[in-house]
Amino acid sequence: MADEFKIEVHKRELSSKKSDMKNLRKEQKIPGIFYSFDSKDSVPLLIDQKTFIEASKSGAKIFNIAVGKEKRNVIFKSIQYHPVTDDILHVDLYGVDMNRVVSVKVTINLIGNAIGVANEGGVLVQSLNELEVECLPANIPDIIDVDITELSIGDVVKVADLKIADTAEIKTAQEQTIASVTHAMKEEETVTSDEEDEEFMDGEEESSSDDTSSKDDNVEDGEAKEG
């Protein structure tokens, strides 16, 4: 059963100015939006970064907030991170009815040491880090353990192989692979001239610079269109 944790939020004025959003983050405030299953209206809000960190470390899945004079149970529906710094840019809080099913993503935790890795020299590959499940808010799993001990080289564990409590239903496609053990890749020596190496490095740096600039532009554009 999911634990609950009380967090304090503050209403804020919507703004399309990039400078306003940046100033909020400099003040250790995280902008967000509250919306609910029973209303089309949304409420812009702020959460202190310290409060958010405490909530994240609490292990809770359900959070109690006050929206105006009304107290609500909410879940973190979406958290937006900066693509370069991993700073938290924005959060979406979704108001839930404790008697209505919700769809959430739960982290996968691989347990055990695969035979194919320990005894056969294979490499473990994790293809899926979380599962989408449907359940009542009080039954949201904290984590989903997947035992990989018996995996040999060539073996896979898929979503269809999992068994979880009857209080939740897995919605992720059954055929998706969670983890597998493969042969270790053989290293091959590639002989290149110094001139080719320099040309490759120059191209890589230019590409990296362009990608970073593009990501930052996209993030700022997203902030400007908020609300």
C-alpha positions as CSV (number, residue, x, y, z in Angstrom):
1,M,0.0,0.0,0.0
2,A,1.3,3.4,-1.0
3,D,2.4,5.8,1.8
4,E,1.1,9.4,1.9
5,F,3.2,12.5,2.4
6,K,2.0,16.1,3.0
7,I,3.6,18.8,0.8
8,E,3.1,22.5,0.8
9,V,2.3,24.3,-2.5
10,H,1.8,27.9,-3.4
11,K,-0.4,29.4,-6.1
12,R,1.4,31.5,-8.7
13,E,0.6,33.8,-11.6
14,L,1.1,32.3,-15.1
15,S,3.8,34.0,-17.1
16,S,5.2,33.6,-20.6
17,K,8.4,35.5,-19.8
18,K,11.5,33.3,-19.7
19,S,13.1,35.6,-17.2
20,D,10.3,35.1,-14.7
21,M,10.7,31.3,-14.9
22,K,14.5,31.5,-14.5
23,N,14.1,33.8,-11.5
24,L,11.8,31.4,-9.8
25,R,14.3,28.6,-10.2
26,K,17.1,30.8,-8.8
27,E,14.9,31.2,-5.7
28,Q,14.8,27.4,-5.4
29,K,11.2,27.3,-6.5
30,I,9.8,24.7,-8.9
31,P,6.9,25.8,-11.1
32,G,4.1,23.3,-11.7
33,I,0.5,22.7,-12.6
34,F,-2.3,21.0,-10.7
35,Y,-5.1,19.3,-12.6
36,S,-7.6,16.7,-11.6
37,F,-9.8,13.9,-12.8
38,D,-13.0,15.8,-11.9
39,S,-12.2,19.2,-13.4
40,K,-11.0,20.7,-16.7
41,D,-9.5,23.6,-14.9
42,S,-5.8,23.7,-13.9
43,V,-4.1,25.6,-11.1
44,P,-0.5,27.0,-11.6
45,L,1.6,26.5,-8.5
46,L,5.0,26.5,-6.9
47,I,6.8,24.0,-4.8
48,D,10.0,24.7,-2.8
49,Q,12.8,22.7,-4.1
50,K,13.6,21.5,-0.5
51,T,10.1,20.3,-0.1
52,F,10.2,18.4,-3.4
53,I,13.4,16.7,-2.4
54,E,11.9,15.7,0.9
55,A,8.8,14.3,-0.8
56,S,10.9,12.4,-3.3
57,K,13.0,10.8,-0.5
58,S,9.9,9.9,1.5
59,G,9.1,6.9,-0.7
60,A,5.5,8.0,-0.9
61,K,3.3,7.7,-4.0
62,I,0.4,9.7,-2.7
63,F,0.8,13.4,-1.6
64,N,-1.6,15.6,0.3
65,I,-1.8,19.3,-0.8
66,A,-4.2,22.2,-0.3
67,V,-5.5,23.8,-3.4
68,G,-7.2,27.0,-2.1
69,K,-9.3,25.9,0.8
70,E,-9.7,22.4,-0.5
71,K,-7.3,19.5,0.4
72,R,-6.6,17.0,-2.3
73,N,-4.8,13.7,-2.7
74,V,-2.4,13.9,-5.7
75,I,0.4,12.0,-7.5
76,F,3.3,13.3,-9.5
77,K,2.1,12.7,-13.0
78,S,5.0,14.2,-14.8
79,I,8.4,15.7,-13.9
80,Q,10.3,17.6,-16.5
81,Y,14.1,17.7,-16.2
82,H,16.7,19.9,-18.0
83,P,18.3,17.7,-20.7
84,V,21.9,18.8,-19.8
85,T,21.9,19.7,-16.1
86,D,19.1,17.4,-14.9
87,D,17.6,20.3,-12.9
88,I,13.9,20.0,-12.3
89,L,12.1,22.4,-14.6
90,H,8.4,21.7,-14.1
91,V,6.1,19.2,-12.3
92,D,2.5,18.2,-13.0
93,L,0.4,17.2,-10.0
94,Y,-2.7,15.1,-10.7
95,G,-5.6,15.0,-8.3
96,V,-6.9,11.5,-7.7
97,D,-10.0,9.9,-6.3
98,M,-8.9,7.2,-3.9
99,N,-11.7,5.0,-5.2
100,R,-10.8,5.3,-8.9
101,V,-8.1,3.5,-10.8
102,V,-5.1,5.5,-12.0
103,S,-2.4,4.8,-14.5
104,V,1.2,5.3,-13.2
105,K,4.8,4.2,-14.0
106,V,6.6,2.1,-11.5
107,T,10.4,1.6,-11.4
108,I,11.8,-1.9,-12.2
109,N,14.4,-3.3,-9.8
110,L,16.6,-6.1,-11.1
111,I,17.6,-8.5,-8.3
112,G,20.1,-11.4,-8.3
113,N,23.2,-12.2,-10.3
114,A,22.5,-13.8,-13.6
115,I,24.1,-17.1,-14.3
116,G,25.0,-16.0,-17.7
117,V,27.0,-13.1,-16.3
118,A,28.6,-14.9,-13.2
119,N,29.5,-18.2,-14.9
120,E,29.4,-17.7,-18.6
121,G,31.1,-14.3,-19.2
122,G,27.9,-12.7,-20.6
123,V,26.7,-9.2,-20.3
124,L,23.4,-8.1,-18.7
125,V,21.3,-5.7,-20.8
126,Q,18.3,-3.9,-19.2
127,S,15.9,-2.7,-21.9
128,L,13.1,-1.4,-19.6
129,N,13.4,0.7,-16.5
130,E,9.8,1.1,-15.6
131,L,6.4,-0.4,-16.1
132,E,3.0,1.2,-16.6
133,V,0.4,-0.2,-14.2
134,E,-3.2,0.5,-13.3
135,C,-4.5,0.3,-9.8
136,L,-6.2,2.3,-7.0
137,P,-4.0,5.1,-5.7
138,A,-3.6,3.3,-2.3
139,N,-2.3,0.2,-4.1
140,I,0.5,1.8,-6.2
141,P,3.6,-0.4,-5.9
142,D,6.7,1.2,-4.5
143,I,8.9,-0.8,-6.9
144,I,8.6,-3.9,-9.0
145,D,11.3,-6.5,-8.4
146,V,12.4,-8.7,-11.3
147,D,14.6,-11.8,-10.4
148,I,17.3,-12.4,-13.1
149,T,19.3,-15.1,-11.3
150,E,18.4,-17.9,-13.7
151,L,19.2,-16.0,-16.9
152,S,21.9,-17.7,-19.1
153,I,23.4,-16.3,-22.2
154,G,20.6,-15.9,-24.8
155,D,17.9,-15.8,-22.2
156,V,15.4,-12.9,-21.8
157,V,12.8,-11.9,-19.3
158,K,9.7,-10.2,-20.8
159,V,6.8,-8.3,-19.3
160,A,4.7,-11.4,-19.9
161,D,6.9,-13.3,-17.5
162,L,6.1,-11.1,-14.5
163,K,3.6,-11.7,-11.7
164,I,2.5,-8.9,-9.5
165,A,-0.1,-8.5,-6.8
166,D,-3.7,-8.8,-8.0
167,T,-4.3,-5.2,-6.8
168,A,-2.5,-3.9,-9.8
169,E,-2.6,-4.6,-13.6
170,I,0.4,-4.2,-15.9
171,K,-0.4,-2.1,-19.0
172,T,3.0,-2.2,-20.6
173,A,3.0,-4.4,-23.8
174,Q,3.5,-8.0,-22.8
175,E,6.1,-8.7,-25.5
176,Q,8.5,-6.0,-24.4
177,T,11.9,-7.3,-23.1
178,I,12.9,-6.2,-19.6
179,A,16.4,-7.7,-19.4
180,S,18.6,-10.2,-21.3
181,V,22.0,-11.7,-21.2
182,T,24.1,-11.5,-24.3
183,H,27.6,-12.4,-25.4
184,A,30.3,-9.9,-24.6
185,M,31.3,-7.8,-27.6
186,K,34.8,-8.5,-29.0
187,E,37.0,-5.5,-29.3
188,E,38.4,-4.9,-32.7
189,E,41.4,-2.7,-33.4
190,T,40.8,-0.1,-36.0
191,V,43.8,1.6,-37.6
192,T,43.2,5.2,-38.7
193,S,45.5,7.9,-39.7
194,D,46.1,11.0,-37.4
195,E,44.4,13.1,-40.1
196,E,41.2,11.0,-39.9
197,D,41.1,11.1,-36.1
198,E,41.4,14.9,-36.1
199,E,38.6,15.2,-38.7
200,F,36.3,12.9,-36.7
201,M,36.9,14.8,-33.4
202,D,36.2,18.2,-35.1
203,G,32.9,16.9,-36.5
204,E,32.0,15.4,-33.1
205,E,32.6,18.7,-31.2
206,E,30.5,20.7,-33.7
207,S,27.7,18.2,-33.5
208,S,27.7,18.1,-29.7
209,S,27.6,21.9,-29.6
210,D,24.7,22.1,-32.0
211,D,22.7,19.4,-30.1
212,T,23.2,21.2,-26.7
213,S,22.1,24.5,-28.2
214,S,19.0,22.9,-29.7
215,K,18.1,21.2,-26.4
216,D,18.3,24.5,-24.5
217,D,16.3,26.3,-27.1
218,N,13.6,23.6,-26.9
219,V,13.5,23.9,-23.1
220,E,13.1,27.6,-23.2
221,D,10.4,27.5,-25.9
222,G,8.5,25.0,-23.7
223,E,8.7,27.4,-20.8
224,A,7.4,30.2,-22.8
225,K,4.4,28.2,-23.9
226,E,3.5,27.0,-20.5
227,G,-0.2,27.2,-19.5
